[in-house]
Amino acid sequence: MTVKFGCFHTVYENKRATEFVLQEFRKYHPDVPYTICCDGGVDYSDLCEKYNVNYVHSYMRIGRRNSDHPSGIYGFTKDESLHWIHMFREAARHVKTNGGTHMIMMEDDVLTQGEVKINPIWECAGFEVPGNTIAPALLDFINDKYGANPNVDWYGAGGGSIYNIETFLDNYHQIYDFIDFDFENILNNMDYRFGWLDLYMQIAYFVIGKHYSINTNLTEVWKTPNFRESDFTLVHAYKELY
């Protein structure tokens, strides 16, 4: 079964890297619906017109923060996370309007080097990284409050991950409320990494009763040094222009 899909890609100011990502993706998927959202940075409308991309220019800057950031914030704040899922919803609607059921979360360091194939059963599909253990307190919390029964105890939904957007749109308000009501409690008392979308999006899919899968298209540059000779069609952490 061929799965129709689209892409969601947040940007800020590195237009050179963004154009390379678009150029390589369009070699294999010239007509796939694609949304770029610029979070308060420079104007990307020219690139979006050139590569047939839906463009949204956001008012909010939500750049990711590493653990040593002077603000003390790790990842996104609650308001930034809520804004991010709102942008994700706009992109998901664009995909659905064009007949798609799934969406790839693209980034400026995700290289496409072949045709992406999506398993229709995937709900949230990313990397296989058992070392990224989710805090047991967080797993207990979502089980107790939401009846969630995660199929893995680790997270890996980074750049290049694939989401079922019919599921997301049907459950958007539950996902929104989960982040709105529980974000600070989780961040402060259970898992300080919760501000990273790699984690909170995967947990959100657990909360709505879905499982995590391995995206068999996807690898990392450091994990597959010979990625150019591999069968992987999506390569994360490609930093040549990033």
C-alpha positions as CSV (number, residue, x, y, z in Angstrom):
1,M,0.0,0.0,0.0
2,T,1.4,3.4,-1.0
3,V,1.0,5.9,1.8
4,K,0.5,9.6,0.9
5,F,2.4,11.9,3.1
6,G,3.7,15.4,3.6
7,C,6.4,17.3,5.5
8,F,6.7,19.9,8.3
9,H,9.9,21.9,8.7
10,T,10.6,24.7,11.1
11,V,13.3,27.2,10.2
12,Y,14.8,30.5,11.4
13,E,17.6,32.0,9.3
14,N,19.9,29.4,7.7
15,K,18.4,29.6,4.2
16,R,21.3,27.9,2.6
17,A,20.8,24.8,4.6
18,T,17.1,24.9,4.1
19,E,17.4,25.2,0.3
20,F,19.7,22.2,0.2
21,V,17.3,20.1,2.2
22,L,14.4,21.1,-0.1
23,Q,16.4,20.6,-3.3
24,E,17.4,17.1,-2.2
25,F,13.9,16.1,-1.1
26,R,12.3,17.4,-4.2
27,K,14.5,15.2,-6.4
28,Y,12.5,12.2,-5.1
29,H,9.2,13.8,-4.1
30,P,8.4,16.7,-6.4
31,D,4.7,17.0,-5.6
32,V,4.5,16.0,-1.9
33,P,2.8,18.7,0.2
34,Y,5.4,20.5,2.3
35,T,5.0,23.2,4.9
36,I,7.8,25.5,6.2
37,C,7.1,27.5,9.3
38,C,9.6,30.3,10.1
39,D,9.5,31.0,13.8
40,G,10.2,34.8,13.8
41,G,13.3,34.7,11.6
42,V,14.0,35.9,8.0
43,D,11.6,35.7,5.1
44,Y,11.5,32.3,3.4
45,S,8.7,33.0,1.0
46,D,11.1,33.1,-2.0
47,L,12.4,29.6,-1.3
48,C,8.9,28.3,-0.7
49,E,7.7,29.6,-4.0
50,K,10.7,28.1,-5.8
51,Y,10.1,24.6,-4.3
52,N,6.3,24.6,-4.2
53,V,6.1,24.8,-0.4
54,N,3.3,26.1,1.8
55,Y,4.8,28.9,3.9
56,V,3.8,30.1,7.4
57,H,5.7,33.0,9.1
58,S,5.2,32.8,12.8
59,Y,5.5,35.6,15.3
60,M,7.2,33.5,18.0
61,R,10.9,32.6,18.3
62,I,11.1,29.1,19.8
63,G,14.7,28.0,19.2
64,R,15.8,24.9,21.0
65,R,18.1,25.3,24.1
66,N,20.7,22.9,25.2
67,S,21.3,22.0,28.8
68,D,24.0,24.6,29.3
69,H,21.8,27.5,28.0
70,P,22.2,30.6,30.3
71,S,18.5,30.9,30.7
72,G,18.4,27.5,32.5
73,I,15.7,26.4,30.1
74,Y,16.2,23.0,28.4
75,G,14.4,22.6,25.1
76,F,11.1,24.6,24.8
77,T,9.0,26.2,27.5
78,K,5.3,25.2,27.8
79,D,4.1,28.2,25.7
80,E,6.7,27.4,23.0
81,S,5.6,23.8,23.0
82,L,2.0,24.7,22.6
83,H,2.9,27.1,19.8
84,W,4.9,24.3,18.1
85,I,2.0,21.8,18.1
86,H,-0.2,24.6,16.7
87,M,2.2,25.0,13.8
88,F,2.4,21.2,13.5
89,R,-1.4,21.2,13.2
90,E,-1.4,23.8,10.4
91,A,1.0,21.6,8.4
92,A,-1.0,18.5,9.2
93,R,-4.1,20.1,7.8
94,H,-2.3,21.0,4.6
95,V,-1.2,17.4,4.2
96,K,-4.7,16.1,4.9
97,T,-6.2,18.5,2.4
98,N,-3.9,17.0,-0.2
99,G,-4.9,13.4,0.7
100,G,-2.1,12.5,3.0
101,T,-2.2,10.5,6.2
102,H,1.4,10.9,7.5
103,M,3.9,13.6,7.9
104,I,7.7,13.7,8.1
105,M,9.2,16.1,10.6
106,M,12.0,17.6,8.5
107,E,14.8,19.8,9.8
108,D,17.7,21.8,8.3
109,D,20.0,18.8,8.9
110,V,17.8,16.0,7.5
111,L,19.2,14.8,4.1
112,T,16.9,12.9,1.7
113,Q,18.8,10.5,-0.6
114,G,16.0,8.3,-1.9
115,E,12.3,7.7,-2.0
116,V,10.8,7.5,1.5
117,K,8.5,4.6,2.2
118,I,6.0,4.7,5.0
119,N,4.4,1.8,6.8
120,P,0.7,2.6,7.1
121,I,0.6,1.2,10.7
122,W,3.1,3.8,11.9
123,E,1.7,6.3,14.4
124,C,4.9,7.8,15.7
125,A,8.1,6.4,14.1
126,G,11.6,7.6,14.8
127,F,15.1,6.4,15.8
128,E,15.9,3.2,17.7
129,V,17.8,4.5,20.8
130,P,17.1,2.3,23.8
131,G,19.7,4.3,25.7
132,N,17.4,7.4,25.8
133,T,15.5,6.1,28.8
134,I,12.3,7.9,29.7
135,A,12.1,8.6,33.4
136,P,10.1,5.9,35.2
137,A,8.2,8.5,37.1
138,L,6.9,9.9,33.8
139,L,5.9,6.5,32.5
140,D,4.0,5.8,35.8
141,F,2.3,9.2,35.7
142,I,0.9,8.8,32.2
143,N,-0.2,5.2,33.0
144,D,-2.0,6.3,36.2
145,K,-3.6,9.5,34.7
146,Y,-4.3,8.5,31.1
147,G,-4.1,4.7,31.1
148,A,-1.2,4.9,28.7
149,N,0.7,1.6,28.1
150,P,3.9,2.5,26.2
151,N,5.5,-0.2,24.1
152,V,9.0,1.2,24.8
153,D,10.6,2.9,27.7
154,W,12.9,5.2,25.7
155,Y,12.4,8.1,23.3
156,G,13.8,8.9,19.8
157,A,11.3,11.0,17.8
158,G,13.9,13.5,16.4
159,G,14.4,15.0,13.0
160,G,13.2,12.7,10.2
161,S,10.5,11.1,12.4
162,I,7.1,10.3,10.9
163,Y,3.7,10.9,12.4
164,N,0.2,9.7,11.6
165,I,-1.5,13.1,11.2
166,E,-5.0,11.8,11.0
167,T,-4.4,10.5,14.6
168,F,-2.9,13.9,15.5
169,L,-5.8,16.0,14.1
170,D,-8.4,13.7,15.7
171,N,-6.8,14.0,19.1
172,Y,-5.4,17.5,18.9
173,H,-7.3,18.9,21.8
174,Q,-6.4,16.0,24.1
175,I,-2.7,16.5,23.1
176,Y,-3.0,20.3,23.7
177,D,-4.6,19.8,27.1
178,F,-2.0,17.3,28.1
179,I,0.8,19.7,27.4
180,D,-1.1,22.7,28.8
181,F,-2.0,21.0,32.1
182,D,0.9,18.6,32.7
183,F,4.0,20.2,31.1
184,E,5.3,22.1,34.2
185,N,4.6,19.2,36.6
186,I,6.4,16.7,34.3
187,L,9.3,19.1,33.7
188,N,9.9,20.0,37.3
189,N,9.1,16.7,39.0
190,M,9.6,13.8,36.6
191,D,11.8,14.4,33.6
192,Y,13.8,17.7,33.0
193,R,14.1,16.8,29.3
194,F,10.4,17.1,28.6
195,G,10.9,20.4,26.8
196,W,12.5,18.6,23.9
197,L,9.9,17.8,21.2
198,D,11.7,14.5,20.5
199,L,10.3,13.4,23.9
200,Y,7.0,15.3,24.4
201,M,5.6,14.4,21.0
202,Q,6.3,10.7,21.6
203,I,4.8,10.9,25.1
204,A,1.7,12.7,23.6
205,Y,1.1,9.7,21.2
206,F,1.4,7.3,24.2
207,V,-1.2,9.4,26.1
208,I,-3.7,9.0,23.2
209,G,-3.1,5.3,23.2
210,K,-0.6,4.8,20.3
211,H,2.7,3.0,20.1
212,Y,6.1,3.9,18.9
213,S,7.8,2.3,15.8
214,I,11.2,2.4,14.3
215,N,11.4,4.5,11.1
216,T,13.3,2.1,8.8
217,N,14.1,5.0,6.4
218,L,16.1,6.8,9.0
219,T,19.6,6.9,10.3
220,E,22.1,9.4,11.8
221,V,25.4,10.5,10.2
222,W,27.4,9.3,13.2
223,K,25.5,6.0,13.4
224,T,26.0,5.1,9.7
225,P,29.3,6.7,8.6
226,N,28.9,5.2,5.1
227,F,25.3,6.5,4.8
228,R,25.9,7.5,1.2
229,E,26.3,3.8,0.3
230,S,23.4,2.7,2.6
231,D,19.8,2.0,1.9
232,F,18.6,4.7,4.3
233,T,16.6,7.4,2.5
234,L,16.6,9.9,5.4
235,V,19.8,10.9,7.2
236,H,19.7,13.1,10.3
237,A,22.5,15.3,11.6
238,Y,23.9,16.1,8.1
239,K,25.7,19.2,9.2
240,E,27.5,20.2,6.0
241,L,25.5,23.4,5.7
242,Y,23.9,23.5,9.1
